[in-house]
Amino acid sequence: MPTPIDRQEVQRLLAAEHAQLVEVLPAAEYEDEHLPGATNIPLKELNAETARQLKRGEPVIVYCHDYQ
Amino acid sequence: MSPRAASRLASIGFEDVYDYVAGKADWGSAGLPLEGANGSDTRAGAYLRTDVPTCRLDDRLHTVCERLAESGWDTCFVVDDRRVVLGRIGRRAIRGRADVSAEQAMTPGPSTIRPSARLANVGARMRRQNLTNLPVTTADGRLVGLLMRADAEEALETIS
């Protein structure tokens, strides 16, 4: 079950647990701006194949623009 | 969108999945760095001055003016314990130097922008409204710094 988190928890997970950031917006929006170090896997392309680039043993944080 | 993505990852078998629901709008509005074609170097947050003076509601105006004279600034923001901007003391109040509190001297509720505001838009607004500077706060109202129009215009020339 995914856990909703706030900015402070994002920063903690990145610093302490090597979390992986994934922006799920379309590529054009990712190229416009994204969080440092984030990977782009648009929601429409998110599947077992595209998710292979993520490390299963480390936390994954997904985000988009805001509360959409 | 991100809740669906998080659920999708969980269904694929990822066990440690988090959803940063406030997303990059929240990140940028807090003044944290963004990468990309329109990353941090195109935003107001990259060019603001963070040493702008602050004071509290119950500070006396003459004390504030003495501090300003030493620092070289001609404006001061009145903030609370969390640095939330309550008002601004401008040149007119400073010139008057009345024996009043900062609360009595300030102009309440000054207009502010977020660190993630696009510099091109802010620069155009400053020109249109003839503003010499704009305070920059986080989305929850905490003072981050002051964007000077001269700094914004210089930066726009560099990045354009």
Backbone of each chain as ProteinMPNN parsed JSONL, in Angstrom:
{"seq_chain_A": "MPTPIDRQEVQRLLAAEHAQLVEVLPAAEYEDEHLPGATNIPLKELNAETARQLKRGEPVIVYCHDYQ", "coords_chain_A": {"N_chain_A": [[0.857, -1.196, 0.0], [0.836, 2.09, -1.041], [2.364, 4.977, 0.493], [1.275, 8.156, 1.377], [3.259, 11.09, 1.422], [4.956, 14.022, 2.77], [6.893, 16.99, 1.896], [9.067, 17.165, 3.682], [9.438, 14.53, 4.447], [10.1, 13.42, 2.013], [12.618, 14.598, 1.63], [13.965, 13.464, 3.773], [13.895, 10.711, 3.139], [15.367, 10.709, 0.786], [17.87, 11.525, 1.69], [18.527, 9.731, 3.739], [17.807, 7.142, 3.012], [18.383, 6.573, 0.406], [16.391, 6.943, -1.52], [14.491, 6.592, -4.571], [13.507, 8.893, -6.99], [10.641, 9.401, -8.942], [9.223, 10.951, -11.622], [6.008, 11.139, -12.884], [4.767, 12.472, -14.876], [4.112, 13.504, -18.325], [6.818, 13.353, -20.789], [7.563, 15.891, -21.837], [6.852, 17.695, -19.86], [8.45, 16.842, -17.794], [10.965, 17.39, -18.898], [10.835, 20.118, -18.917], [10.851, 20.914, -16.2], [12.05, 19.34, -13.265], [12.457, 17.411, -10.215], [15.681, 17.314, -8.66], [17.71, 14.709, -9.838], [15.618, 13.025, -10.476], [13.889, 10.361, -12.146], [12.158, 9.835, -15.21], [9.141, 8.347, -15.734], [6.454, 8.267, -17.472], [3.012, 8.139, -16.496], [1.335, 6.825, -18.304], [3.045, 5.111, -19.494], [3.911, 3.448, -17.585], [4.794, 0.379, -16.502], [5.57, -3.12, -15.907], [7.806, -3.552, -17.465], [8.953, -0.953, -18.029], [9.417, -0.207, -15.446], [11.576, -1.624, -14.702], [13.951, -0.272, -14.624], [14.115, 0.734, -12.122], [15.349, 0.285, -8.774], [14.542, -2.465, -6.866], [15.038, -2.899, -4.196], [15.174, -0.49, -2.918], [13.563, 2.468, -1.607], [10.829, 3.938, -3.431], [9.786, 7.0, -4.674], [7.053, 8.557, -5.979], [5.863, 11.279, -7.976], [3.905, 14.058, -9.199], [2.714, 17.035, -10.7], [1.098, 18.496, -8.807], [-1.586, 18.201, -6.487], [-3.153, 16.19, -8.243]], "CA_chain_A": [[0.0, 0.0, 0.0], [1.669, 3.297, -1.085], [2.213, 5.894, 1.622], [1.395, 9.593, 1.048], [4.267, 11.771, 2.238], [5.146, 15.448, 2.499], [8.222, 17.391, 1.424], [10.095, 16.85, 4.671], [9.695, 13.091, 4.394], [10.845, 13.197, 0.764], [14.022, 14.962, 1.871], [14.556, 12.462, 4.677], [14.079, 9.45, 2.407], [16.464, 10.888, -0.176], [19.149, 11.645, 2.397], [18.839, 8.623, 4.653], [17.473, 5.795, 2.528], [18.693, 6.477, -1.03], [15.132, 6.768, -2.261], [14.491, 6.91, -5.995], [12.417, 9.796, -7.363], [10.078, 9.127, -10.266], [8.176, 11.862, -12.08], [5.114, 10.351, -13.738], [4.167, 13.353, -15.886], [4.661, 13.299, -19.678], [8.229, 13.711, -20.948], [7.751, 17.329, -22.069], [6.767, 18.387, -18.566], [9.677, 16.465, -17.071], [12.094, 18.132, -19.473], [10.675, 21.516, -18.528], [11.358, 21.033, -14.83], [11.883, 18.145, -12.432], [13.268, 17.387, -9.0], [17.039, 16.833, -8.945], [17.947, 13.27, -9.801], [14.411, 12.242, -10.756], [13.712, 9.608, -13.386], [10.829, 10.065, -15.797], [8.345, 7.255, -16.295], [5.077, 8.781, -17.546], [2.002, 7.194, -16.005], [0.807, 6.001, -19.402], [4.071, 4.135, -19.9], [4.377, 2.752, -16.383], [4.459, -1.047, -16.468], [6.662, -3.946, -15.369], [8.991, -3.383, -18.315], [9.592, 0.353, -17.799], [9.799, -0.105, -14.033], [12.806, -2.396, -14.461], [15.084, 0.636, -14.361], [14.115, 1.079, -10.694], [15.897, -0.741, -7.877], [13.455, -2.963, -6.022], [15.404, -2.911, -2.78], [15.233, 0.857, -2.365], [12.26, 3.144, -1.67], [10.481, 4.677, -4.649], [8.875, 8.131, -4.427], [6.477, 9.077, -7.213], [5.249, 12.598, -7.84], [3.532, 14.748, -10.441], [2.835, 18.484, -10.497], [0.532, 18.783, -7.488], [-2.677, 17.288, -6.128], [-3.981, 15.908, -9.426]], "C_chain_A": [[0.896, 1.251, 0.0], [1.349, 4.248, 0.066], [2.306, 7.341, 1.14], [2.408, 10.262, 1.975], [4.355, 13.246, 1.861], [6.604, 15.721, 2.121], [9.334, 16.995, 2.398], [10.445, 15.363, 4.638], [10.417, 12.724, 3.096], [12.332, 13.47, 1.007], [14.706, 13.943, 2.785], [14.834, 11.153, 3.944], [15.229, 9.545, 1.409], [17.815, 10.861, 0.547], [19.519, 10.366, 3.142], [18.649, 7.245, 4.047], [17.667, 5.641, 1.026], [17.444, 6.253, -1.872], [15.297, 7.205, -3.716], [13.274, 7.776, -6.297], [11.944, 9.482, -8.767], [8.997, 10.148, -10.583], [7.329, 11.116, -13.095], [4.35, 11.215, -14.734], [4.75, 13.035, -17.263], [6.071, 13.875, -19.812], [8.445, 15.21, -21.111], [7.716, 18.104, -20.76], [7.975, 18.074, -17.698], [10.856, 17.278, -17.591], [12.032, 19.613, -19.102], [11.232, 21.757, -17.121], [11.104, 19.727, -14.092], [12.768, 18.237, -11.197], [14.644, 16.825, -9.331], [17.159, 15.32, -8.802], [16.749, 12.414, -10.151], [14.51, 11.529, -12.105], [12.315, 9.896, -13.911], [10.243, 8.762, -16.334], [6.897, 7.761, -16.321], [4.062, 7.714, -17.147], [1.522, 6.268, -17.115], [1.792, 4.943, -19.862], [4.542, 3.284, -18.73], [3.878, 1.306, -16.375], [5.683, -1.82, -15.961], [7.948, -3.754, -16.166], [9.699, -2.057, -18.016], [10.058, 0.517, -16.354], [11.075, -0.88, -13.723], [14.005, -1.513, -14.158], [15.162, 1.04, -12.893], [14.659, -0.083, -9.865], [14.805, -1.186, -6.904], [13.774, -2.9, -4.535], [15.435, -1.536, -2.13], [13.887, 1.561, -2.51], [12.073, 3.903, -2.99], [9.479, 5.774, -4.27], [8.352, 8.605, -5.778], [5.869, 10.454, -6.942], [4.812, 13.083, -9.218], [3.616, 16.248, -10.165], [2.326, 18.893, -9.124], [-0.598, 17.801, -7.255], [-3.579, 17.016, -7.329], [-4.571, 14.506, -9.314]], "O_chain_A": [[1.647, 1.453, 0.954], [0.216, 4.312, 0.544], [3.317, 7.721, 0.55], [2.404, 10.017, 3.182], [3.9, 13.666, 0.797], [7.427, 14.809, 2.039], [10.404, 16.547, 1.987], [11.609, 14.988, 4.784], [11.251, 11.819, 3.084], [13.19, 12.67, 0.634], [15.874, 13.605, 2.593], [15.898, 10.557, 4.117], [15.972, 8.584, 1.21], [18.774, 10.251, 0.073], [20.684, 9.969, 3.171], [19.255, 6.278, 4.507], [17.17, 4.683, 0.433], [17.452, 5.467, -2.82], [16.12, 8.06, -4.042], [12.153, 7.443, -5.914], [12.754, 9.315, -9.679], [7.974, 10.209, -9.9], [7.849, 10.532, -14.045], [3.4, 10.751, -15.364], [5.778, 12.364, -17.355], [6.469, 14.762, -19.057], [9.414, 15.75, -20.578], [8.47, 19.061, -20.579], [8.463, 18.93, -16.959], [11.653, 17.794, -16.808], [13.063, 20.276, -18.989], [11.993, 22.698, -16.898], [10.066, 19.09, -14.275], [13.704, 19.035, -11.142], [14.765, 15.952, -10.191], [16.767, 14.736, -7.791], [16.848, 11.187, -10.127], [15.119, 12.02, -13.055], [11.397, 10.17, -13.137], [10.779, 8.157, -17.263], [6.196, 7.692, -15.311], [4.245, 6.531, -17.433], [1.324, 5.073, -16.895], [1.416, 3.989, -20.542], [5.47, 2.488, -18.872], [2.68, 1.054, -16.255], [6.706, -1.223, -15.629], [9.045, -3.79, -15.607], [10.906, -2.038, -17.777], [10.979, 1.285, -16.074], [11.597, -0.803, -12.611], [14.96, -1.947, -13.514], [16.157, 1.622, -12.461], [14.466, -1.254, -10.192], [14.218, -0.362, -6.204], [12.865, -2.853, -3.707], [15.691, -1.419, -0.932], [13.144, 1.274, -3.449], [13.022, 4.427, -3.572], [8.461, 5.508, -3.63], [9.137, 9.013, -6.634], [5.425, 10.75, -5.833], [5.274, 12.596, -10.25], [4.521, 16.684, -9.453], [3.033, 19.555, -8.364], [-0.568, 16.684, -7.772], [-4.673, 17.575, -7.409], [-5.299, 14.07, -10.205]]}, "seq_chain_B": "MSPRAASRLASIGFEDVYDYVAGKADWGSAGLPLEGANGSDTRAGAYLRTDVPTCRLDDRLHTVCERLAESGWDTCFVVDDRRVVLGRIGRRAIRGRADVSAEQAMTPGPSTIRPSARLANVGARMRRQNLTNLPVTTADGRLVGLLMRADAEEALETIS", "coords_chain_B": {"N_chain_B": [[-2.686, 12.082, -10.292], [-0.224, 10.982, -9.395], [-1.05, 9.253, -7.217], [-2.219, 7.125, -8.646], [-0.048, 6.195, -10.088], [1.594, 5.355, -7.992], [0.055, 3.257, -6.938], [0.07, 1.602, -9.127], [2.773, 0.871, -9.281], [2.951, -0.558, -6.894], [1.298, -2.672, -7.525], [2.814, -3.912, -9.386], [4.73, -4.994, -7.878], [6.479, -3.595, -6.296], [7.485, -2.833, -3.046], [8.062, -0.773, -1.307], [6.812, 1.98, -1.592], [6.205, 5.4, -2.105], [4.134, 8.311, -2.104], [4.523, 11.449, -3.135], [2.468, 13.692, -2.685], [2.008, 16.444, -2.951], [3.809, 17.244, -4.829], [5.893, 18.63, -7.544], [5.213, 21.307, -7.63], [4.912, 22.081, -4.994], [7.506, 21.561, -4.098], [9.066, 23.369, -5.59], [7.924, 25.779, -4.719], [8.849, 25.951, -2.196], [11.337, 26.801, -2.514], [13.26, 24.998, -3.197], [15.716, 23.273, -5.223], [15.221, 22.896, -8.791], [15.582, 20.967, -11.729], [16.161, 21.022, -15.324], [14.888, 22.368, -18.508], [13.524, 24.66, -17.791], [14.464, 25.119, -15.209], [15.798, 25.827, -11.921], [17.436, 28.067, -12.485], [15.944, 29.769, -13.989], [14.11, 30.872, -12.38], [12.62, 32.954, -9.838], [13.671, 32.441, -7.317], [16.38, 31.947, -7.553], [17.707, 34.329, -7.653], [17.282, 36.035, -5.588], [17.755, 38.198, -2.716], [18.89, 37.264, 0.366], [19.516, 38.476, 2.702], [17.837, 40.397, 3.629], [16.514, 42.728, 5.989], [14.691, 41.932, 9.025], [12.048, 42.332, 11.439], [10.211, 42.316, 14.566], [6.728, 42.459, 15.548], [6.466, 43.984, 17.907], [8.785, 45.453, 18.068], [10.46, 48.615, 18.396], [10.109, 51.405, 16.243], [12.218, 53.277, 15.997], [14.397, 51.79, 16.811], [14.467, 49.821, 14.865], [15.046, 51.442, 12.672], [17.633, 52.297, 13.303], [19.028, 49.898, 13.068], [18.64, 49.43, 10.368], [20.004, 51.564, 9.222], [22.614, 50.881, 9.756], [22.863, 48.589, 8.229], [22.396, 49.342, 5.619], [20.112, 48.891, 4.209], [16.838, 49.944, 3.02], [14.394, 49.091, 3.741], [12.249, 46.906, 5.619], [11.078, 43.787, 6.822], [8.282, 42.777, 8.647], [7.963, 40.1, 10.703], [6.69, 36.945, 12.014], [7.267, 34.432, 14.597], [7.743, 32.241, 12.991], [8.781, 33.273, 10.716], [6.831, 34.173, 9.05], [5.471, 36.54, 6.874], [4.188, 39.54, 8.018], [3.974, 42.205, 7.583], [5.308, 45.225, 6.065], [7.91, 47.556, 6.463], [8.445, 50.529, 5.046], [10.165, 53.067, 3.063], [8.9, 55.533, 3.6], [7.846, 55.304, 6.215], [10.208, 54.917, 7.553], [11.529, 57.311, 7.148], [9.862, 58.976, 8.606], [10.207, 58.146, 11.245], [8.701, 57.917, 13.606], [7.747, 57.582, 17.074], [6.802, 54.786, 17.439], [5.439, 51.409, 17.365], [6.666, 48.598, 15.402], [4.497, 47.316, 14.374], [2.608, 49.339, 14.217], [3.794, 50.975, 12.395], [4.048, 49.576, 10.072], [3.139, 48.533, 6.705], [0.534, 46.476, 6.206], [0.315, 43.029, 5.024], [1.91, 42.73, 2.482], [2.266, 42.312, -1.076], [3.384, 39.226, -2.409], [5.69, 36.85, -3.954], [6.392, 33.462, -5.124], [9.342, 31.398, -4.704], [9.542, 29.779, -6.933], [8.45, 31.17, -8.999], [8.324, 32.167, -12.383], [11.037, 33.863, -13.746], [10.902, 35.523, -15.987], [8.198, 36.208, -16.111], [7.885, 37.517, -13.668], [9.68, 39.629, -13.961], [8.452, 41.048, -16.031], [6.116, 41.806, -14.744], [7.142, 43.461, -12.723], [8.149, 45.557, -14.214], [5.812, 46.48, -15.446], [4.25, 47.282, -13.26], [5.898, 49.023, -12.111], [7.658, 48.284, -9.983], [10.224, 48.167, -7.594], [11.218, 46.101, -6.174], [10.382, 42.779, -4.949], [8.972, 40.9, -2.346], [9.815, 37.538, -1.507], [8.266, 34.585, -0.707], [7.659, 31.385, 0.886], [5.072, 28.949, 0.082], [3.573, 28.82, 2.377], [3.864, 31.288, 3.446], [6.296, 32.119, 4.587], [9.154, 34.183, 4.888], [11.559, 34.264, 2.355], [13.327, 35.817, 0.919], [14.314, 38.829, -0.852], [13.512, 39.933, -4.022], [15.241, 41.904, -6.213], [14.498, 44.331, -8.65], [16.504, 45.198, -10.408], [18.346, 43.097, -10.223], [16.798, 41.035, -11.251], [16.375, 41.901, -13.895], [18.963, 41.961, -14.874], [19.619, 39.265, -14.691], [17.76, 38.204, -16.488], [18.699, 39.183, -18.881], [21.029, 37.75, -19.084], [20.232, 35.041, -19.2], [18.621, 34.937, -21.395]], "CA_chain_B": [[-1.902, 11.208, -11.153], [0.774, 10.212, -8.643], [-1.628, 8.11, -6.485], [-2.398, 6.005, -9.58], [1.288, 5.659, -10.382], [2.062, 4.631, -6.805], [-0.692, 2.003, -6.881], [0.539, 0.762, -10.239], [4.069, 0.299, -8.87], [2.678, -1.572, -5.875], [0.718, -3.844, -8.189], [3.903, -4.569, -10.117], [5.509, -5.738, -6.9], [7.344, -2.744, -5.467], [6.928, -2.873, -1.695], [8.376, 0.441, -0.538], [6.415, 3.042, -2.516], [5.695, 6.615, -1.453], [3.496, 9.263, -3.01], [4.717, 12.865, -2.749], [1.222, 14.162, -3.285], [2.043, 17.886, -3.271], [4.54, 17.29, -6.094], [6.959, 19.596, -7.794], [4.749, 22.666, -7.331], [5.254, 22.283, -3.588], [8.967, 21.562, -4.005], [9.557, 24.647, -6.11], [7.443, 26.908, -3.923], [9.653, 25.989, -0.972], [12.656, 27.321, -2.865], [14.211, 23.903, -3.411], [16.164, 23.298, -6.623], [14.587, 22.135, -9.868], [16.422, 20.826, -12.914], [15.402, 21.009, -16.571], [14.989, 23.548, -19.37], [13.031, 25.793, -17.005], [14.81, 24.794, -13.833], [15.958, 26.887, -10.919], [18.097, 29.29, -12.947], [14.969, 30.636, -14.655], [13.095, 31.185, -11.378], [12.931, 34.076, -8.948], [14.414, 31.991, -6.143], [17.824, 31.885, -7.796], [18.293, 35.67, -7.755], [16.83, 36.905, -4.508], [18.7, 38.525, -1.647], [18.362, 36.637, 1.589], [19.936, 39.204, 3.898], [16.899, 41.491, 3.885], [16.267, 42.814, 7.442], [13.367, 41.615, 9.566], [11.819, 42.729, 12.825], [8.99, 41.768, 15.163], [5.623, 43.42, 15.701], [6.612, 44.891, 19.048], [10.017, 46.252, 17.993], [10.208, 50.041, 18.232], [10.54, 51.854, 14.921], [13.542, 53.928, 16.006], [15.395, 50.72, 16.906], [14.529, 49.229, 13.525], [15.731, 52.399, 11.795], [19.075, 52.254, 13.62], [19.577, 48.671, 12.473], [18.64, 49.594, 8.911], [21.073, 52.511, 8.855], [23.877, 50.128, 9.81], [22.9, 47.541, 7.204], [22.32, 49.918, 4.282], [18.809, 48.629, 3.603], [15.826, 50.972, 3.257], [13.116, 48.435, 3.977], [12.347, 45.856, 6.632], [9.849, 42.996, 6.872], [7.824, 42.402, 9.978], [7.664, 38.667, 10.633], [6.407, 36.292, 13.305], [8.283, 33.462, 15.031], [8.021, 31.285, 11.9], [9.184, 34.13, 9.594], [5.689, 34.515, 8.194], [5.462, 37.985, 6.653], [2.985, 40.212, 8.498], [3.92, 43.546, 7.021], [6.57, 45.77, 5.56], [8.21, 48.937, 6.819], [9.067, 51.116, 3.862], [10.954, 54.302, 3.186], [8.129, 56.639, 4.192], [7.811, 55.099, 7.671], [11.567, 55.078, 8.075], [11.817, 58.756, 7.155], [9.084, 59.595, 9.674], [10.852, 57.76, 12.509], [7.819, 58.202, 14.745], [7.969, 56.701, 18.22], [5.709, 53.807, 17.384], [5.898, 50.023, 17.197], [6.729, 48.147, 14.014], [3.124, 46.995, 13.966], [1.914, 50.585, 13.862], [4.481, 51.626, 11.268], [4.126, 48.723, 8.871], [2.034, 48.347, 5.772], [0.26, 45.037, 6.358], [-0.027, 42.168, 3.893], [2.492, 43.077, 1.185], [2.177, 41.313, -2.149], [4.575, 38.369, -2.449], [5.772, 35.814, -4.993], [7.044, 32.234, -4.678], [10.663, 31.209, -5.315], [9.41, 29.072, -8.207], [7.859, 32.041, -10.024], [9.212, 32.306, -13.548], [11.67, 35.177, -13.707], [10.41, 36.334, -17.105], [6.889, 36.736, -15.725], [8.07, 38.453, -12.563], [10.316, 40.827, -14.509], [7.433, 41.802, -16.774], [5.209, 42.411, -13.749], [7.832, 44.556, -12.041], [8.199, 46.694, -15.151], [4.445, 46.96, -15.663], [3.747, 47.93, -12.046], [6.976, 49.905, -11.637], [8.096, 47.798, -8.675], [11.687, 48.073, -7.502], [11.538, 44.798, -5.6], [9.23, 41.983, -4.522], [9.327, 39.874, -1.363], [9.624, 36.147, -1.931], [7.924, 33.729, 0.441], [7.183, 30.042, 0.592], [3.614, 28.914, -0.061], [2.943, 29.053, 3.678], [4.043, 32.677, 3.847], [7.566, 32.41, 5.267], [10.047, 35.013, 4.088], [12.779, 33.635, 1.826], [14.238, 36.898, 0.557], [13.762, 39.941, -1.624], [13.989, 39.978, -5.41], [15.402, 43.27, -6.687], [14.215, 44.436, -10.086], [17.779, 45.282, -11.142], [18.902, 41.746, -10.283], [15.954, 40.249, -12.153], [16.605, 42.32, -15.281], [20.315, 41.524, -15.234], [19.549, 37.809, -14.9], [17.0, 37.93, -17.717], [19.595, 39.452, -20.021], [22.03, 36.684, -19.133], [19.669, 33.726, -19.543], [17.807, 34.976, -22.627]], "C_chain_B": [[-0.906, 10.357, -10.362], [0.163, 9.099, -7.783], [-1.826, 6.894, -7.391], [-1.057, 5.365, -9.912], [1.812, 4.842, -9.203], [1.352, 3.277, -6.688], [-0.234, 1.044, -7.978], [1.867, 0.096, -9.87], [3.863, -0.792, -7.816], [2.127, -2.839, -6.509], [1.759, -4.623, -8.978], [4.8, -5.354, -9.151], [6.481, -4.91, -6.088], [6.694, -2.604, -4.085], [7.09, -1.565, -0.927], [8.11, 1.665, -1.416], [5.785, 4.196, -1.751], [5.141, 7.561, -2.507], [3.673, 10.674, -2.457], [3.575, 13.641, -3.403], [1.255, 15.649, -3.677], [2.924, 18.177, -4.486], [5.508, 18.44, -6.278], [6.509, 21.052, -7.621], [5.112, 23.03, -5.897], [6.759, 22.404, -3.411], [9.528, 22.926, -4.439], [9.139, 25.825, -5.255], [8.175, 27.017, -2.595], [11.062, 26.494, -1.254], [13.699, 26.247, -3.064], [14.538, 23.805, -4.901], [15.338, 22.42, -7.558], [15.573, 22.077, -11.027], [15.528, 20.858, -14.152], [15.545, 22.305, -17.336], [14.511, 24.809, -18.663], [13.254, 25.52, -15.525], [15.072, 26.032, -13.005], [16.568, 28.166, -11.465], [17.171, 30.201, -13.749], [13.89, 31.113, -13.679], [13.573, 32.288, -10.437], [13.849, 33.664, -7.808], [15.919, 31.995, -6.315], [18.489, 33.253, -7.686], [17.914, 36.594, -6.594], [17.952, 37.156, -3.5], [18.115, 38.04, -0.323], [18.733, 37.398, 2.854], [19.021, 40.39, 4.222], [16.531, 41.521, 5.378], [14.827, 42.45, 7.816], [13.271, 42.181, 10.976], [10.512, 42.111, 13.292], [7.961, 42.872, 15.355], [5.875, 44.443, 16.805], [7.956, 45.624, 19.079], [9.645, 47.721, 17.816], [10.808, 50.514, 16.91], [11.931, 52.487, 14.948], [14.668, 52.9, 16.106], [15.584, 50.056, 15.548], [15.321, 50.14, 12.588], [17.243, 52.419, 12.052], [19.726, 51.04, 12.986], [19.664, 48.807, 10.955], [19.771, 50.508, 8.461], [22.419, 51.796, 8.828], [23.997, 49.154, 8.649], [22.874, 48.096, 5.774], [21.006, 49.644, 3.574], [17.842, 49.778, 3.887], [14.436, 50.363, 3.385], [13.338, 47.301, 4.966], [11.013, 45.108, 6.663], [9.534, 42.605, 8.311], [7.338, 40.955, 9.903], [7.312, 38.128, 12.011], [7.496, 35.259, 13.609], [8.655, 32.471, 13.925], [8.479, 32.004, 10.629], [8.056, 34.366, 8.595], [5.593, 36.036, 8.105], [4.115, 38.587, 7.083], [2.845, 41.597, 7.889], [5.288, 44.006, 6.58], [6.718, 47.211, 6.036], [9.014, 49.525, 5.672], [9.735, 52.432, 4.139], [10.199, 55.422, 3.886], [8.103, 56.522, 5.715], [9.183, 55.327, 8.281], [11.928, 56.56, 8.169], [11.103, 59.442, 8.324], [9.679, 59.346, 11.046], [9.991, 58.086, 13.736], [8.104, 57.209, 15.871], [6.795, 55.73, 18.333], [6.312, 52.41, 17.266], [5.972, 49.691, 15.707], [5.325, 47.846, 13.495], [2.378, 48.251, 13.516], [2.521, 51.223, 12.612], [4.358, 50.851, 9.964], [2.907, 48.881, 7.961], [1.725, 46.86, 5.78], [0.033, 44.336, 5.018], [0.587, 42.544, 2.564], [2.343, 41.929, 0.185], [3.485, 40.527, -2.218], [4.528, 37.437, -3.647], [6.468, 34.594, -4.398], [8.427, 32.144, -5.328], [10.588, 30.561, -6.692], [8.783, 29.927, -9.301], [8.844, 32.223, -11.176], [9.715, 33.747, -13.631], [11.157, 36.083, -14.824], [9.068, 36.976, -16.751], [7.016, 37.796, -14.628], [8.685, 39.763, -13.068], [9.316, 41.693, -15.253], [6.478, 42.504, -15.815], [5.864, 43.603, -13.062], [7.918, 45.792, -12.936], [6.82, 47.33, -15.275], [3.947, 47.758, -14.458], [4.772, 48.877, -11.423], [7.409, 49.557, -10.214], [9.613, 47.707, -8.664], [12.127, 46.759, -6.881], [10.257, 44.074, -5.212], [9.694, 40.971, -3.469], [8.97, 38.476, -1.856], [9.366, 35.308, -0.688], [7.6, 32.326, -0.039], [5.658, 30.079, 0.506], [2.911, 29.146, 1.271], [3.356, 30.391, 4.289], [5.351, 33.037, 4.508], [8.52, 33.156, 4.339], [11.283, 34.224, 3.655], [13.794, 34.718, 1.483], [13.522, 37.963, -0.234], [14.367, 39.923, -3.022], [14.037, 41.436, -5.857], [15.164, 43.294, -8.195], [15.513, 44.483, -10.903], [18.411, 43.906, -11.287], [18.122, 40.881, -11.269], [16.247, 40.604, -13.61], [18.0, 41.897, -15.762], [20.318, 40.018, -15.536], [18.825, 37.473, -16.189], [17.852, 38.186, -18.951], [20.589, 38.315, -20.2], [21.434, 35.378, -19.657], [18.868, 33.747, -20.838], [18.688, 34.761, -23.854]], "O_chain_B": [[-0.759, 9.163, -10.62], [0.808, 8.062, -7.624], [-1.624, 5.76, -6.957], [-0.948, 4.142, -10.006], [2.399, 3.776, -9.386], [1.985, 2.269, -6.374], [-0.162, -0.168, -7.774], [2.061, -1.094, -10.116], [4.528, -1.828, -7.85], [2.451, -3.947, -6.081], [1.616, -5.823, -9.212], [5.531, -6.257, -9.558], [7.231, -5.453, -5.277], [5.507, -2.296, -3.973], [6.33, -1.289, 0.002], [9.036, 2.303, -1.917], [4.948, 3.998, -0.871], [5.613, 7.605, -3.643], [3.063, 11.047, -1.454], [3.701, 14.166, -4.509], [0.595, 16.052, -4.634], [2.801, 19.236, -5.103], [5.893, 19.124, -5.329], [7.35, 21.94, -7.479], [5.561, 24.142, -5.62], [7.233, 23.255, -2.657], [10.343, 23.536, -3.748], [9.908, 26.77, -5.08], [8.128, 28.059, -1.941], [11.883, 26.604, -0.343], [14.894, 26.539, -3.097], [13.734, 24.204, -5.743], [14.834, 21.364, -7.177], [16.311, 23.031, -11.272], [14.307, 20.739, -14.054], [16.225, 23.23, -16.893], [15.031, 25.898, -18.906], [12.35, 25.671, -14.704], [14.632, 27.133, -13.337], [16.259, 29.25, -10.97], [17.576, 31.294, -14.146], [12.881, 31.687, -14.091], [14.771, 32.514, -10.271], [14.703, 34.44, -7.38], [16.657, 32.042, -5.331], [19.717, 33.333, -7.631], [18.198, 37.791, -6.626], [18.946, 36.432, -3.445], [16.987, 38.374, 0.04], [18.322, 37.022, 3.952], [19.39, 41.276, 4.993], [16.266, 40.475, 5.971], [13.89, 42.634, 7.038], [14.281, 42.469, 11.618], [9.801, 41.467, 12.521], [8.284, 44.06, 15.326], [5.542, 45.62, 16.662], [8.231, 46.349, 20.034], [8.648, 48.042, 17.171], [11.885, 50.071, 16.513], [12.733, 52.268, 14.04], [15.754, 53.101, 15.563], [16.706, 49.765, 15.133], [16.156, 49.675, 11.812], [18.034, 52.544, 11.117], [20.825, 51.124, 12.437], [20.628, 48.362, 10.333], [20.416, 50.257, 7.443], [23.262, 52.076, 7.975], [25.092, 48.917, 8.14], [23.277, 47.414, 4.832], [20.799, 50.113, 2.455], [18.002, 50.501, 4.871], [13.428, 51.035, 3.165], [14.451, 46.803, 5.132], [9.949, 45.717, 6.544], [10.399, 42.168, 9.07], [6.427, 40.629, 9.142], [7.589, 38.755, 13.034], [8.53, 35.228, 12.941], [9.759, 31.925, 13.925], [8.552, 31.384, 9.569], [8.298, 34.715, 7.44], [5.629, 36.733, 9.119], [3.057, 38.202, 6.586], [1.736, 42.098, 7.705], [6.284, 43.291, 6.698], [5.761, 47.985, 6.012], [10.119, 49.075, 5.37], [9.86, 52.863, 5.285], [10.778, 56.173, 4.671], [8.309, 57.508, 6.424], [9.307, 55.86, 9.384], [12.548, 57.005, 9.135], [11.643, 60.354, 8.951], [9.66, 60.223, 11.909], [10.512, 58.486, 14.777], [8.639, 56.126, 15.634], [5.932, 55.851, 19.202], [7.52, 52.247, 17.093], [5.42, 50.402, 14.867], [5.012, 48.09, 12.33], [1.613, 48.219, 12.552], [1.836, 51.925, 11.867], [4.542, 51.408, 8.881], [1.826, 49.295, 8.38], [2.576, 46.056, 5.397], [-0.375, 44.947, 4.03], [-0.144, 42.671, 1.582], [2.3, 40.754, 0.55], [4.567, 41.102, -2.097], [3.485, 37.252, -4.274], [7.057, 34.665, -3.32], [8.661, 32.741, -6.379], [11.469, 30.769, -7.526], [8.604, 29.452, -10.423], [10.042, 32.408, -10.964], [8.942, 34.705, -13.592], [10.998, 37.287, -14.62], [8.832, 38.146, -17.054], [6.347, 38.829, -14.659], [8.278, 40.853, -12.666], [9.324, 42.918, -15.127], [6.08, 43.646, -16.043], [5.224, 44.631, -12.844], [7.777, 46.923, -12.471], [6.675, 48.552, -15.218], [3.297, 48.791, -14.62], [4.546, 49.452, -10.358], [7.512, 50.431, -9.353], [10.217, 47.223, -9.621], [13.276, 46.346, -7.041], [9.183, 44.674, -5.152], [10.685, 40.269, -3.671], [7.959, 38.27, -2.528], [10.151, 35.321, 0.261], [7.305, 32.106, -1.214], [5.029, 31.092, 0.812], [1.774, 29.617, 1.295], [3.217, 30.604, 5.493], [5.509, 34.172, 4.957], [8.673, 32.809, 3.168], [11.96, 33.602, 4.474], [14.988, 34.552, 1.731], [12.293, 38.005, -0.288], [15.588, 39.901, -3.181], [13.015, 42.121, -5.881], [15.578, 42.387, -8.916], [15.601, 43.872, -11.969], [18.949, 43.576, -12.344], [18.702, 40.099, -12.022], [16.355, 39.72, -14.459], [18.179, 41.523, -16.921], [20.934, 39.564, -16.5], [19.227, 36.558, -16.908], [17.733, 37.479, -19.952], [20.947, 37.958, -21.323], [22.058, 34.688, -20.463], [18.474, 32.692, -21.334], [18.189, 34.76, -24.98]]}, "name": "protein", "num_of_chains": 2, "seq": "MPTPIDRQEVQRLLAAEHAQLVEVLPAAEYEDEHLPGATNIPLKELNAETARQLKRGEPVIVYCHDYQMSPRAASRLASIGFEDVYDYVAGKADWGSAGLPLEGANGSDTRAGAYLRTDVPTCRLDDRLHTVCERLAESGWDTCFVVDDRRVVLGRIGRRAIRGRADVSAEQAMTPGPSTIRPSARLANVGARMRRQNLTNLPVTTADGRLVGLLMRADAEEALETIS"}
